[in-house]
Amino acid sequence: MNIFKYLPIVIFLFISQIVQSQLPGEKPLLISKKHIFPYPIQSIHNKEQGVSTILLTIDAKGKVTSTEVVNSSGYPRLDKAAENGFRKCKFKPELKGGIAVEGKVEMKYTWIIGE
């Protein structure tokens, strides 16, 4: 059996933030997603799908400094993979009075196993 035949097409859908211009006082915005989040192989075999909602803390340089699952996909393995994927993303930091500051933002990652 060729496992690559069954690897999903991971679709990055329903992300809760859209890259756009940022006004002073706005929450952090996603500006760079380094890779498609890897779908855990065991989750593929178990046909696990769902939406992971992750609370991210973004520092003044736009780096993710901490993550917390606020709404689980129902599968801890998928939630952990979403946290790890978001840690590799780059954000525009929150602005207060035109100054970059630490902020928090919730992001959603939808896990779908493709045909």
C-alpha positions in Angstrom: 0.0 0.0 0.0 1.4 3.4 -1.0 0.6 5.7 2.0 1.3 8.8 -0.2 -1.8 7.9 -2.2 -3.9 8.5 1.0 -2.1 11.6 2.3 -4.7 14.4 2.6 -4.8 17.6 0.8 -4.6 19.9 3.8 -6.7 22.9 3.3 -6.0 26.0 5.2 -9.6 27.2 5.6 -11.5 29.4 7.8 -8.5 31.1 9.4 -10.0 33.7 11.6 -7.7 36.5 10.6 -7.2 37.9 7.1 -4.1 39.7 6.1 -5.0 43.4 5.5 -3.8 46.8 6.6 -3.6 47.4 10.3 -4.8 50.4 12.1 -3.4 51.6 15.5 -5.0 49.6 18.3 -5.8 46.5 16.2 -5.1 43.0 17.2 -2.2 41.0 15.7 -2.6 39.9 12.0 -1.2 36.8 10.3 1.3 37.9 7.6 3.3 34.8 6.8 2.5 31.1 7.0 5.8 29.2 6.7 4.3 25.9 5.6 1.2 23.8 5.3 0.7 22.3 8.7 1.6 18.6 8.6 -1.3 16.3 9.1 -0.3 13.7 11.8 0.0 10.3 10.1 -1.9 8.5 12.9 -4.7 11.0 12.6 -5.0 10.2 8.9 -5.2 6.5 9.7 -7.8 7.2 12.3 -9.7 9.5 9.9 -9.6 12.3 12.5 -10.9 15.7 11.3 -12.1 18.9 13.0 -11.3 22.5 13.8 -8.7 23.5 16.3 -9.1 27.0 17.9 -5.8 28.2 19.3 -5.1 31.4 21.4 -1.8 32.8 20.4 0.4 35.3 22.3 2.3 37.5 19.8 5.2 39.6 20.9 6.1 43.1 19.7 8.2 41.6 16.9 5.4 39.5 15.6 6.7 36.2 16.9 4.3 33.6 18.6 5.5 33.3 22.2 2.8 31.0 23.6 -0.2 28.9 22.5 -3.3 27.6 24.2 -6.1 25.4 22.9 -9.4 27.2 23.5 -11.6 24.9 21.5 -10.4 21.4 20.7 -10.9 19.6 17.4 -11.8 16.7 19.6 -8.4 15.1 18.9 -5.4 16.2 21.0 -2.9 15.2 18.3 -4.6 17.6 15.8 -4.7 20.4 18.4 -0.9 19.9 19.1 -0.1 20.0 15.4 -2.1 23.2 15.0 -0.2 24.8 17.9 3.1 23.7 16.4 2.1 25.1 13.0 1.0 28.5 14.3 4.3 28.8 16.3 6.1 28.9 12.9 3.9 31.7 11.5 4.8 35.4 11.5 2.4 38.1 12.5 2.1 41.9 12.5 2.0 42.7 16.2 -0.8 44.5 18.0 -0.4 48.3 17.9 -1.3 50.7 20.7 -0.7 54.4 19.9 1.3 53.3 16.8 3.7 51.3 19.0 4.0 47.5 18.6 3.1 45.7 21.8 2.4 42.1 22.9 -1.1 40.9 22.0 -3.3 37.9 21.8 -5.4 36.5 19.0 -7.5 33.4 18.4 -6.8 31.5 15.2 -8.7 28.5 13.8 -7.2 25.7 11.7 -9.5 23.3 9.9 -8.3 19.7 9.5 -9.7 17.9 6.4 -8.6 14.7 5.0 -8.7 15.0 1.2 -9.9 12.3 -1.2 
